[in-house]
Amino acid sequence: MAHTPDASHTHGKRVSTPISAQHPLDPLNEAEITRVRSILENAGYLTEHVRMAMLLPLDPPKSEVASWKPGASLERRAVVTLLDRSNAEHSEVKVSITKGSVEDHRVLPTGEAPYGQAAILMEEFYEVGEIVKASPEWRAAMERRGLSEFIDGCFCSPLAPGYFGKDDEMGRRFVRSFTYLIPNEGDSPWAHPVEGLIVRVDLTNHSVIDVYDEGDVPTPMQHGNYNLDAQGPARTSLKPIDITMPEGPSFSVDGNIVEWESWKLHVGFNAREGLVLNNVSWRDGGEDRPVLTRASVPEMVVPYGDTDETRYWISYFDAGEYLLGRSANSLALGCDCLGVIHYFDGFVNDDLGNAVKIPQVICMHEEDYGIQWKHTDLDGKTDTRRSRRLVISYFATVGNYDYGFFWYLYLDGSIQFEAKATGVVFAGAGIPGSDNRYNTEVSPGIFTPVHQHIFSARLDVAIDGEDNTINEIEAVQIPTGPDNPRGNAFTWSHTQLKTEQQAQRMANGAMSRVWEVASAHRKNHVGKPTAYWLIPEGKSALLAQPDSSVYARANFATKHLWGTRFAEDELYPAGQYPNSNAGWAGLPTWTKADRSLDGEDIVLWHSFGPTHFPRTEDWPVMPVDYSGFWFKPHGFLDQNPTMNLPEDSRSSCAMSEDGCCSAGACGCCSGEECKCSNPNCDCGK
């Protein structure tokens, strides 16, 4: 039975805070994280030097979730990555929160190929500066540049190092560090890069490995501050936009279960992926028809195209190396989210395993989305219905960049994902006015490299059930001849991708290529399989060469589409531990098995995102750059599901049959004498 929307929530916010688990897929709450820590401590795994590098919920098998009924008992589990900071030993522990016991413990072979390390700890993040500043070589490099006065107050960034097979790097836990000046308290450091200076820092020995010091490019000193104190005064020309919902929102919330119009889903969150949507279904008559079992963006890579010694290695994995969920923002009403908002609080762990609350980490609201459908008939009568969408989003800040992750659910059964990239572009320094084929000069002396942001969406599809097929559909031109005598004809192809090797595909916008996920057993009312289409933007895939390090490490980004047969432990496209990993983990390894995708439980992996050629308008803060994809019903429903949308009596298009305004409408008279009695009607009466 559908939940009743909260009619009292007419403005401002409501907040859900997870207190105790009510559903098998609920995110970890404060009490559960505390209990995990206690279990590990009692088992002797949390000793003086051991840190909890990652704590994630361990979802139950699909069959258990499907058979679970509200009120039934729950089996709650977690998987923890532990890091011993004294010797860099990694271990992975599976914990039963319900039973209060350790189920499994194994030491990870991080000293063996293909290596790999846990994500960077917050403790490590903050101590890198102290280690660098204690280095005589680094201090000498700063003094040589005449920057002695900035030594104590500068910022030394902790950067995931990539992998290049060097003897002194394989299996070693280390970072690379750039130096940025902070000329005045509160200044943006990103505007003041110390060019040609990079430090390798051993995070286990707390020592500097070496210092690369090359060149004498002056450090730019023009500020890159972006607050109104530096960029104001604030303009006064914009008039307020107020969003009101006098009867409250159309959605209802019960714990983490959300219902909105025909949609029903479960909202999840964890420290690595951030926002997760589970059990997404569409109400069709009296049936909740499954669409997605699970949807998230579990990884993204940011490869840079600069050849300079200080930048050639950059290819950050913002989820696997920095943990997107742990880096999530606490969102603010009226700034990040506008209107009548429902927030979900989230909990992650700190390095010591303590629970940390991120207030209002997920934002959910409705927003108008223009015209849903419209037609004017031969008699001049117009029918118009307005669209709206449910927005579920979060933001994460990783160093200089900020990323928004937005899922949109529409009234017609469509799902859209949109990534929003903003923040401060990565900056190096150069000689003002000089040319650099790999960098744009965005401000005098500030050069920003070409780079990509390639996201990987994981869609565990379930179109009317878990037995699905994948098909590639695209336009086909027909040569003039017997099949096309007048040259005007074209058609489409429909090719089933039956195995994992076949389902590694590139987008082709010129031919409108899409990928269809279809039910293997259910047909619509014209006898065709019910289906959804994944519609890609089709921007550049990974541009690095096949013999490059990043090509191996971020191999998922070399294809727009991967199709795999579902496996419980296949969650991350670049593998569990991409930090300092030699590569080929995740998708390229899993798909060697070439498993069948014919009527199977299928997962789609979609790579997408912008290739960024920086511009002056991106400085000092980059306007949002949008990228994403659509997942649209195509034969899933028997007709347009929005035919019963009501006319909006407040809109200027709601006319009576004689062409005059109906109650509450304005500005829509046909030109004849108006008989409207509404005193608020702008009909010329």
C-alpha positions in Angstrom: 0.0 0.0 0.0 1.3 3.4 -0.9 2.4 5.7 1.9 0.7 9.0 2.4 2.7 12.2 1.6 3.3 14.6 4.5 0.8 17.4 3.8 2.2 19.4 6.8 5.6 19.7 5.1 4.8 22.8 3.0 8.1 24.6 3.3 11.7 24.2 4.5 13.1 20.8 5.4 12.5 17.5 7.0 15.4 15.3 8.0 15.7 11.5 8.3 18.4 10.3 10.7 19.1 6.5 10.6 18.8 5.3 14.2 18.3 1.6 13.8 18.1 -0.6 10.7 14.5 -1.3 9.5 15.4 -2.8 6.1 18.2 -5.2 4.9 19.6 -2.4 2.7 19.5 0.4 5.2 22.8 2.3 5.4 25.0 1.8 8.5 23.9 3.9 11.4 25.9 5.3 14.4 25.2 2.4 16.7 26.2 -0.2 14.1 29.5 1.5 13.3 30.2 1.7 17.0 29.4 -2.0 17.3 31.7 -2.9 14.5 34.5 -1.0 16.2 33.8 -2.9 19.4 33.7 -6.3 17.7 37.1 -5.7 16.1 38.6 -4.3 19.2 37.4 -7.3 21.3 38.8 -9.6 18.6 42.2 -8.0 18.9 42.3 -6.4 15.5 42.2 -2.7 16.5 45.7 -2.3 18.1 47.6 0.9 18.6 48.8 1.4 15.0 45.8 -0.1 13.2 43.4 2.2 11.4 40.0 1.5 9.9 40.7 2.6 6.3 37.2 1.7 5.0 34.0 0.4 6.5 31.1 -0.6 4.2 27.8 -2.4 4.6 27.8 -5.9 3.2 24.5 -6.3 1.4 22.6 -9.6 1.9 22.2 -11.9 -1.1 19.4 -10.8 -3.5 17.3 -13.8 -2.7 17.3 -12.8 1.0 16.3 -9.2 0.2 13.6 -10.4 -2.1 12.0 -12.7 0.4 12.3 -10.4 3.4 9.1 -8.9 4.8 8.7 -5.8 6.9 9.0 -6.6 10.6 11.1 -9.7 10.0 14.5 -10.1 11.6 17.6 -8.6 9.9 21.1 -10.0 9.4 23.4 -6.9 9.4 27.0 -7.3 8.2 29.9 -5.1 7.3 33.3 -5.5 5.6 36.2 -3.5 7.0 39.6 -2.7 5.5 42.2 -2.4 8.2 45.6 -0.7 7.8 48.5 -1.2 10.2 50.4 2.1 10.0 53.5 0.6 11.5 54.2 -1.8 8.6 51.5 -1.0 6.0 49.9 -4.5 6.4 46.4 -4.5 5.0 43.7 -6.9 6.1 40.0 -7.3 5.3 37.5 -8.4 7.9 33.9 -9.4 7.5 31.8 -8.8 10.6 28.4 -9.9 11.6 26.9 -6.9 13.4 23.8 -8.9 14.4 25.8 -11.7 16.0 28.6 -9.5 17.3 31.3 -11.7 15.7 34.1 -11.8 13.1 33.1 -14.0 10.2 36.4 -13.9 8.2 39.8 -12.2 8.4 42.4 -12.3 5.6 45.7 -10.4 5.1 45.7 -8.7 1.7 48.8 -9.3 -0.6 49.6 -5.7 -1.2 53.3 -6.4 -1.5 52.7 -8.7 -4.5 51.6 -7.9 -8.0 49.3 -6.2 -8.9 49.7 -4.6 -5.5 47.1 -2.0 -4.5 46.6 0.1 -1.3 43.7 1.3 0.8 42.3 4.7 0.3 44.3 7.6 1.8 43.4 8.0 5.5 42.4 11.4 6.8 45.2 11.1 9.3 47.6 10.7 6.4 46.0 13.5 4.6 46.8 16.0 7.4 50.2 14.7 8.3 51.8 15.0 4.8 52.4 18.7 5.3 54.3 18.2 8.5 56.5 15.5 6.9 57.2 17.7 3.9 58.0 20.8 5.9 60.5 18.9 8.0 62.6 18.0 4.9 65.8 20.0 4.5 65.7 19.4 0.8 62.3 20.8 0.4 63.1 23.8 2.6 66.2 24.4 0.5 64.1 24.3 -2.7 61.7 26.9 -1.2 64.5 29.1 -0.1 66.2 28.9 -3.5 62.9 30.3 -5.0 62.9 33.1 -2.4 59.8 31.7 -0.7 61.2 31.3 2.8 58.5 33.6 4.3 55.7 31.2 3.2 57.3 27.9 4.4 55.3 27.5 7.6 51.9 28.6 6.2 51.9 26.8 2.8 49.7 23.8 1.9 51.3 20.5 0.9 48.8 18.3 -0.9 48.6 14.5 -0.4 48.1 13.1 -3.9 47.5 9.5 -4.9 50.7 8.5 -6.7 49.6 6.3 -9.6 51.7 3.3 -10.6 54.8 3.1 -12.8 56.6 0.0 -11.8 59.5 1.7 -10.1 61.5 -0.6 -7.7 61.1 1.9 -4.8 57.4 2.3 -5.3 55.9 -1.2 -5.8 54.0 -2.3 -2.7 55.0 0.9 -0.9 52.5 3.2 0.8 53.3 6.7 -0.4 51.9 9.9 -1.9 53.2 12.7 -4.0 52.9 16.2 -2.8 52.7 19.6 -4.5 53.3 22.8 -2.6 50.9 25.8 -2.7 51.4 29.2 -1.0 48.9 30.9 1.2 50.1 34.5 1.1 47.4 35.7 3.5 45.2 33.8 5.9 42.1 32.6 4.2 43.6 32.9 0.7 42.8 30.1 -1.9 46.1 28.1 -2.1 45.2 26.8 -5.6 46.2 30.1 -7.2 49.7 29.9 -5.9 51.4 26.7 -7.1 55.1 26.3 -6.6 56.0 25.0 -10.1 58.7 22.3 -10.6 58.6 21.1 -7.0 57.2 17.7 -6.0 57.9 15.5 -3.0 57.4 11.8 -2.6 56.3 11.0 1.0 56.5 7.5 2.6 53.4 7.3 4.8 54.6 4.3 6.8 58.0 5.7 7.8 56.7 9.2 7.9 59.6 10.4 5.8 60.4 12.1 2.6 61.6 9.7 -0.1 63.0 12.4 -2.4 62.4 15.9 -3.7 62.2 16.8 -7.4 63.2 20.4 -7.8 63.5 21.7 -11.3 63.2 25.2 -12.9 62.7 28.7 -11.7 59.2 29.6 -12.8 57.9 32.4 -10.5 55.0 31.5 -8.3 51.9 33.5 -9.3 50.9 35.8 -6.6 47.6 37.3 -7.9 44.8 36.0 -5.7 42.4 33.4 -6.8 39.9 34.1 -4.0 36.2 33.6 -4.9 34.2 34.9 -2.0 32.3 38.2 -2.1 34.9 40.0 -0.1 37.2 39.5 -3.1 34.7 39.4 -5.9 31.9 41.7 -4.7 29.9 43.7 -4.2 27.0 41.2 -4.8 24.8 42.1 -7.7 21.3 43.3 -6.8 19.6 42.8 -10.1 18.3 39.3 -9.5 14.9 39.1 -8.0 13.8 36.3 -5.6 12.5 33.0 -6.9 10.3 31.4 -4.3 9.3 27.7 -4.5 6.1 26.9 -2.6 4.2 23.7 -2.2 1.1 24.7 -0.1 -0.1 21.2 0.1 3.3 19.6 0.8 5.4 17.4 -1.5 4.0 14.5 -3.5 6.5 12.0 -2.2 6.4 10.0 1.0 9.2 8.7 3.2 9.2 5.7 5.5 12.7 5.2 6.9 14.8 5.0 3.7 11.9 3.9 1.4 10.6 6.6 -0.9 7.4 6.6 -2.9 6.7 9.3 -5.5 3.9 8.9 -8.1 4.5 5.5 -9.7 8.1 5.2 -8.4 9.2 3.3 -5.3 12.8 2.9 -4.2 15.2 2.6 -1.3 17.8 5.3 -0.6 21.2 4.1 0.6 24.5 5.7 1.4 28.0 4.4 2.1 31.5 5.8 2.6 32.8 4.7 -0.9 30.0 5.1 -3.4 28.0 7.8 -1.6 24.4 7.7 -2.8 23.0 4.3 -3.7 19.5 3.6 -5.1 18.1 0.2 -4.4 15.0 -1.7 -5.6 13.7 0.9 -8.0 10.3 -0.1 -9.3 7.4 1.4 -11.2 3.8 1.0 -10.1 1.7 -0.2 -13.1 -1.9 -0.8 -12.1 -1.6 -2.9 -9.0 1.9 -4.2 -9.7 5.3 -2.9 -8.7 7.4 -3.7 -11.7 11.2 -3.9 -11.1 13.5 -1.6 -13.1 16.8 -1.5 -11.2 18.0 -3.7 -8.3 20.8 -1.3 -7.5 22.2 1.9 -9.1 25.3 3.9 -8.1 28.4 5.6 -9.4 31.1 3.5 -7.7 34.2 5.0 -9.4 35.5 7.9 -11.4 39.0 8.6 -12.7 40.6 12.0 -13.5 43.5 11.4 -15.9 45.6 14.4 -16.9 47.2 14.9 -20.3 50.3 16.8 -19.4 53.8 15.4 -20.1 55.6 17.5 -17.5 57.6 15.5 -14.9 55.4 16.9 -12.1 52.1 16.0 -13.7 52.4 13.0 -16.1 51.4 10.6 -13.3 48.1 12.2 -12.3 45.1 9.9 -12.6 43.1 10.2 -9.4 40.4 7.6 -8.6 38.2 9.7 -6.4 36.1 6.8 -5.0 38.8 4.1 -4.7 41.6 6.4 -3.5 39.7 9.1 -1.6 36.3 7.6 -0.8 33.5 9.8 -2.3 31.0 9.1 0.4 33.5 10.0 3.2 34.2 13.2 1.3 30.5 14.1 1.0 29.2 17.6 2.0 26.6 18.5 4.5 24.0 20.2 2.3 22.3 23.5 3.1 18.8 24.6 2.5 18.5 27.4 -0.1 22.0 26.9 -1.3 22.5 23.3 -2.4 18.8 22.5 -2.4 15.9 24.9 -3.1 12.3 24.3 -2.2 10.6 21.8 0.1 13.4 19.4 0.9 13.7 16.1 2.6 17.2 15.3 3.8 18.8 12.1 4.8 21.7 12.1 7.3 24.6 9.7 6.8 27.2 8.1 8.9 30.8 7.1 8.0 33.7 6.1 10.2 36.9 8.0 11.1 40.3 6.4 10.9 39.9 5.0 14.5 36.6 3.4 13.6 34.4 6.0 15.4 31.1 7.0 13.8 31.0 10.4 12.1 27.7 12.0 11.2 27.4 13.9 7.9 24.2 15.9 8.5 21.9 16.3 5.5 24.2 14.4 3.2 21.4 13.5 0.7 18.9 16.0 -0.6 15.5 15.0 -2.1 13.0 17.3 -3.6 10.5 17.8 -6.5 11.0 20.4 -9.2 9.1 21.6 -12.2 10.6 20.4 -15.5 8.6 22.2 -18.2 6.3 20.6 -20.6 5.4 16.9 -20.3 3.3 16.9 -23.4 1.3 19.3 -25.5 -0.9 19.3 -28.6 -3.2 21.8 -30.3 -5.9 20.1 -32.3 -7.4 21.2 -35.7 -10.0 23.3 -34.0 -7.3 25.3 -32.1 -7.9 23.7 -28.7 -4.7 23.1 -26.8 -4.0 20.4 -24.2 -0.8 20.8 -22.2 0.5 19.0 -19.2 3.5 20.0 -17.1 6.3 17.7 -16.2 8.1 17.5 -12.9 10.9 15.3 -11.5 12.0 13.8 -8.2 15.6 14.8 -7.5 17.9 12.8 -5.2 21.4 14.1 -4.9 24.6 14.6 -2.9 27.9 16.5 -3.3 31.5 15.4 -2.6 34.6 17.6 -2.4 37.9 15.9 -3.2 40.7 18.4 -2.9 40.2 21.2 -5.4 37.2 19.7 -7.2 33.6 19.4 -6.2 31.2 16.8 -7.7 27.5 16.7 -7.6 25.7 13.3 -8.2 22.1 13.8 -9.2 19.5 11.1 -9.9 16.3 12.3 -11.5 13.1 10.3 -11.7 10.4 11.4 -14.2 6.6 11.0 -14.5 7.0 9.1 -17.7 9.1 6.3 -16.3 12.5 7.8 -17.4 15.5 8.0 -15.1 18.3 10.4 -15.7 21.7 10.7 -14.0 23.7 14.0 -14.1 27.2 14.6 -12.8 28.0 18.2 -11.9 31.7 19.1 -11.9 32.7 22.4 -10.3 35.3 23.7 -7.8 38.8 24.9 -8.6 40.6 23.6 -11.7 44.0 22.1 -10.9 46.7 24.8 -11.5 50.4 24.8 -12.3 52.5 27.9 -13.1 54.2 29.1 -16.2 55.7 32.1 -17.9 52.8 34.5 -18.6 51.9 34.7 -22.3 53.8 31.5 -23.2 52.2 28.7 -25.2 51.8 25.2 -23.9 50.0 22.5 -26.0 49.0 20.6 -22.8 47.8 23.5 -20.7 45.6 26.6 -20.9 46.7 29.9 -19.3 43.5 30.8 -17.4 45.0 33.7 -15.5 48.4 35.4 -15.9 51.0 32.7 -15.0 48.3 30.1 -14.1 48.3 27.1 -16.4 45.8 24.3 -16.1 46.3 21.0 -17.9 43.9 19.2 -20.2 42.2 16.3 -18.4 39.2 14.1 -18.3 36.6 13.2 -15.7 35.3 9.7 -16.5 32.6 8.4 -14.2 31.5 4.8 -14.1 27.8 4.1 -13.4 26.9 0.6 -12.2 23.3 -0.3 -13.1 22.2 -3.7 -11.7 19.2 -3.9 -14.1 16.1 -5.9 -13.5 13.6 -5.1 -16.2 10.5 -7.0 -15.0 12.8 -9.3 -13.2 16.4 -10.5 -13.1 16.3 -12.4 -16.4 17.4 -9.8 -19.0 19.1 -9.5 -22.3 21.3 -6.7 -23.8 20.8 -5.4 -27.3 22.5 -2.7 -29.3 20.3 -0.6 -31.5 21.4 2.0 -34.0 20.3 3.7 -37.2 21.1 2.0 -40.5 21.4 3.9 -43.8 20.1 1.9 -46.8 22.0 2.5 -50.1 19.8 3.6 -53.0 18.6 0.5 -54.9 15.9 -2.1 -54.7 15.4 -1.7 -51.0 15.5 2.1 -51.2 14.5 3.1 -54.7 14.1 6.8 -53.9 17.1 7.1 -51.5 15.1 8.4 -48.6 14.8 5.2 -46.5 16.6 4.3 -43.4 16.0 1.8 -40.6 17.6 0.4 -37.5 19.6 -2.7 -36.5 18.9 -4.8 -33.4 21.9 -6.9 -32.3 21.9 -9.0 -29.2 25.1 -8.9 -27.1 25.1 -12.4 -25.8 28.4 -12.6 -23.9 30.6 -10.3 -21.8 33.1 -9.9 -24.6 30.4 -8.9 -27.0 29.0 -6.4 -24.5 32.1 -4.1 -24.5 31.0 -1.3 -26.7 31.6 2.3 -27.8 28.9 4.9 -28.3 28.2 6.2 -31.8 26.2 9.4 -31.7 26.3 9.7 -35.5 24.1 6.6 -35.7 22.1 7.3 -32.5 23.4 4.1 -30.9 21.7 3.0 -27.7 21.7 -0.1 -25.6 18.5 -1.9 -24.7 17.9 -4.0 -21.7 14.9 -6.3 -22.3 13.0 -8.8 -20.3 13.7 -12.4 -21.4 10.1 -13.5 -20.5 7.7 -10.6 -20.5 6.0 -9.0 -23.5 4.1 -5.7 -23.9 0.6 -5.4 -25.5 2.1 -5.4 -29.1 4.1 -8.6 -28.4 7.5 -7.1 -27.9 9.8 -7.7 -24.9 9.4 -5.0 -22.3 12.6 -2.9 -22.2 14.6 0.2 -21.2 17.2 2.0 -23.3 20.5 3.3 -21.9 21.0 6.5 -23.9 24.7 7.7 -23.7 26.0 11.1 -24.4 28.9 9.5 -26.2 31.7 11.8 -25.2 35.4 10.8 -25.4 36.4 7.6 -23.6 39.9 7.4 -22.1 42.3 9.3 -24.4 45.5 7.8 -23.0 47.5 5.4 -25.1 47.1 1.5 -24.7 50.7 1.3 -23.4 50.2 3.9 -20.7 49.9 3.2 -17.0 46.5 4.8 -16.7 45.1 2.6 -19.6 45.7 -0.5 -17.4 44.6 1.0 -14.2 41.4 2.7 -15.5 40.7 0.2 -18.2 36.9 0.5 -17.5 37.1 4.0 -19.0 38.3 2.7 -22.4 34.7 1.6 -23.2 31.4 3.3 -22.9 29.6 0.1 -22.1 30.5 -3.1 -20.3 27.9 -5.8 -19.6 28.6 -8.4 -17.0 26.7 -11.2 -15.4 25.9 -10.3 -11.8 28.3 -11.4 -9.1 28.0 -10.3 -5.5 31.7 -9.2 -5.1 31.9 -7.3 -8.4 31.1 -3.8 -7.3 34.0 -1.5 -8.4 35.0 -1.3 -12.0 38.7 -0.7 -11.3 38.8 -3.3 -8.5 38.6 -3.0 -4.7 42.0 -1.2 -4.2 43.0 1.0 -7.2 45.4 3.1 -5.1 49.0 2.2 -6.3 47.6 -0.8 -8.3 49.4 -2.0 -11.3 46.2 -2.3 -13.3 43.8 -4.6 -15.1 41.7 -5.1 -12.0 37.9 -5.1 -12.1 36.1 -5.2 -15.4 38.9 -6.3 -17.8 39.7 -9.3 -15.5 36.1 -10.3 -14.7 35.0 -10.3 -18.3 37.8 -12.7 -19.4 35.3 -15.4 -18.4 33.0 -14.2 -21.1 29.9 -15.3 -19.2 26.6 -15.5 -20.9 24.3 -12.5 -20.9 21.4 -14.3 -22.6 18.4 -14.2 -20.2 20.7 -13.7 -17.2 21.0 -11.4 -14.1 22.9 -8.5 -15.9 24.8 -5.5 -14.7 25.5 -2.6 -17.0 28.6 -0.4 -16.5 28.5 2.9 -18.3 31.5 5.2 -18.6 30.8 8.9 -19.3 32.0 12.4 -18.5 33.6 15.5 -19.9 37.0 16.0 -21.5 38.1 19.3 -20.1 40.0 21.9 -22.1 40.2 24.6 -19.5 39.2 28.2 -20.3 39.7 31.5 -18.7 36.0 31.4 -17.6 36.8 28.4 -15.3 38.9 30.7 -13.0 38.9 31.2 -10.0 36.0 28.8 -9.6 34.7 26.6 -12.4 31.0 27.0 -13.4 29.2 23.6 -13.3 30.0 21.3 -16.2 27.2 18.8 -16.8 27.4 15.2 -18.1 25.4 12.1 -17.7 23.0 9.7 -19.4 19.3 8.6 -19.6 17.7 5.3 -18.9 14.3 5.4 -20.6 11.4 3.0 -21.0 11.1 1.7 -24.5 8.2 -0.8 -24.8 8.1 -1.2 -21.0 4.7 0.6 -20.8 1.7 0.1 -23.1 1.2 3.8 -23.6 2.2 7.3 -22.4 1.8 6.9 -18.6 1.2 10.6 -18.1 -2.2 10.8 -19.9 -4.0 11.3 -16.7 -2.0 14.2 -15.5 -4.4 17.0 -14.4 -4.7 20.3 -16.1 -3.2 23.0 -13.8 -6.0 25.3 -12.9 -3.6 28.0 -12.1 -1.9 28.0 -15.5 -2.6 30.3 -18.4 -3.6 27.3 -20.6 -6.7 26.1 -18.7 -9.6 27.4 -20.9 -13.2 26.6 -20.8 -14.8 25.4 -24.0 -15.9 29.0 -25.0 -12.3 30.1 -25.0 -12.4 32.0 -21.7 -10.2 31.5 -18.6 -11.2 28.8 -16.2 -11.0 29.4 -12.5 -7.7 30.6 -11.3 -6.2 30.9 -14.8 -4.7 34.0 -16.3 -3.9 35.5 -19.7 -5.6 32.9 -21.9 -8.7 34.5 -23.5 -9.3 33.9 -27.2 -9.9 37.5 -27.9 -13.7 37.4 -27.5 -15.5 38.9 -24.6 -14.5 37.2 -21.5 -17.1 36.0 -19.0 -14.5 35.0 -16.4 -15.5 36.0 -12.9 -12.1 35.4 -11.3 -10.8 38.7 -10.0 -7.2 37.5 -10.3 -7.5 36.6 -14.0 -5.4 38.6 -16.4 -7.7 38.0 -19.3 -8.4 41.6 -20.3 -11.9 41.7 -18.7 
